[in-house]
């Protein structure tokens, strides 16, 4: 199962938040031929950058396939994959926790500490990004609209 992203994902994906937002909570949604896999949370550092390494994302995919093998198909047949990168707001994170509480209470509990992060936005932001392993390192600037 390891190495599934070798042809689709750069070694390192850096997401820079503009204007700077440190301690923000990010997730990546990876499509499969059945359902999408959510990787994260990833946290932006003091430079307003979140690092999403290929190894970390593969670990989330591996766990999803291991725990729910019938729920996911293959990740992209082509040389690229389009993912969604989402920066969370407090309300969107609360909604995600509530949705998980009945069926996956352990996952909900793991997310609850994220509610204390000071970088949570007022309004969540999403961006679709097409990825390819052709780049060893890819930097994406994600514009955060004024949150006032």
C-alpha positions as a printed Julia matrix, in Angstrom:
148×3 Matrix{Float64}:
   0.0    0.0     0.0
   2.91   2.36    0.68
   4.02   4.21   -2.41
   0.47   4.69   -3.71
   1.11   8.41   -4.17
   4.56   8.1    -5.8
   3.14   9.02   -9.21
   0.58  11.56   -7.95
   1.97  13.56   -5.07
   5.08  15.72   -4.65
   7.5   14.7    -1.91
   6.49  17.8     0.0
   3.51  20.11   -0.39
   3.78  23.43    1.43
   0.61  25.48    1.89
   1.32  29.13    2.66
  -1.57  31.13    4.06
  -1.8   34.74    2.89
  -2.23  36.95    4.86
  -0.29  35.03    7.54
  -2.32  32.77    9.83
  -0.31  30.65   12.24
  -1.87  27.77   14.19
  -4.54  27.27   11.5
  -6.13  23.83   11.05
  -6.02  22.34    7.53
  -7.33  19.15    5.96
  -6.83  17.61    2.54
  -9.61  15.71    0.77
  -8.31  13.06   -1.64
 -10.79  11.57   -4.12
 -10.96   7.84   -4.78
 -13.17   6.01   -7.25
 -15.73   5.55   -4.44
 -15.48   8.02   -1.52
 -12.98  10.71   -0.61
 -10.34  10.26    2.08
  -9.68  13.12    4.48
  -6.08  13.59    5.57
  -5.26  15.79    8.54
  -5.34  17.77   10.64
  -2.25  19.69    9.57
  -1.31  22.84   11.52
   0.28  25.98   10.09
   3.49  27.05   11.8
   4.66  30.49   12.95
   5.61  31.28    9.33
   2.0   30.59    8.27
   3.03  27.42    6.41
   1.57  23.92    6.72
   3.71  21.02    5.53
   1.87  18.08    3.98
   4.47  15.45    3.27
   3.78  12.54    0.95
   4.51  10.13    3.81
   1.98  11.78    6.15
  -0.76  11.8     3.5
   0.0    8.17    2.59
  -0.38   7.21    6.26
  -3.91   8.65    6.29
  -4.76   6.8     3.07
  -3.28   3.55    4.4
  -5.34   3.83    7.61
  -8.54   4.53    5.65
  -8.03   1.46    3.45
  -7.1   -0.68    6.46
 -10.11   0.36    8.55
 -12.72   0.55    5.77
 -11.47  -1.41    2.73
 -14.88  -1.54    1.03
 -15.5    2.22    1.33
 -12.67   3.43   -0.89
 -11.59   2.75   -4.44
  -8.29   3.56   -6.07
  -6.72   7.0    -5.99
  -6.64   8.44   -9.47
  -5.82   6.35  -12.52
  -4.0    9.21  -14.27
  -0.71  11.06  -13.76
  -2.36  13.77  -11.64
  -4.95  14.0    -8.88
  -7.16  16.94   -7.91
  -7.43  17.42   -4.14
  -9.24  19.93   -1.96
  -7.3   21.78    0.71
  -9.53  23.23    3.41
  -8.65  25.69    6.17
 -11.18  25.29    8.96
 -13.33  27.73   10.86
 -14.43  27.03   14.41
 -18.01  26.32   13.3
 -16.99  24.0    10.44
 -14.76  22.05   12.82
 -17.57  21.85   15.41
 -19.91  20.53   12.69
 -17.36  17.89   11.68
 -16.97  16.77   15.31
 -20.75  16.51   15.76
 -21.01  14.45   12.56
 -18.36  12.02   13.81
 -19.64  11.61   17.39
 -22.22   8.87   16.75
 -20.3    6.54   14.44
 -16.66   7.4    15.15
 -16.47   8.85   18.69
 -12.7    8.26   18.91
 -12.13  10.4    15.82
 -14.39  13.11   17.25
 -12.4   13.1    20.51
  -9.12  13.4    18.6
 -10.4   16.53   16.82
 -11.77  18.32   19.9
  -8.38  19.78   20.93
  -8.23  21.48   17.53
 -11.07  23.78   18.68
  -8.59  25.64   20.91
  -6.27  26.59   18.04
  -6.0   30.35   17.73
  -5.71  30.19   13.93
  -9.26  28.98   13.3
 -10.94  31.21   10.72
 -14.37  32.81   10.95
 -15.26  31.41    7.52
 -13.64  28.22    6.15
 -11.62  28.45    2.94
 -11.25  25.71    0.3
  -9.06  25.45   -2.75
  -8.91  22.73   -5.4
  -5.38  21.86   -6.43
  -4.15  19.5    -9.15
  -1.1   17.59   -7.95
   1.59  15.63   -9.74
   4.72  13.87   -8.55
   6.73  15.71  -11.2
   7.55  18.36   -8.59
   9.61  17.22   -5.62
   8.42  20.23   -3.64
   5.32  22.27   -4.39
   4.39  25.54   -2.69
   0.78  26.68   -2.85
  -0.28  30.12   -1.67
  -3.79  30.0    -0.32
  -5.44  33.41   -0.12
  -7.49  33.9     3.04
 -10.27  36.46    2.46
 -10.77  39.14    5.08
 -12.43  37.47    8.04
 -14.06  40.57    9.54
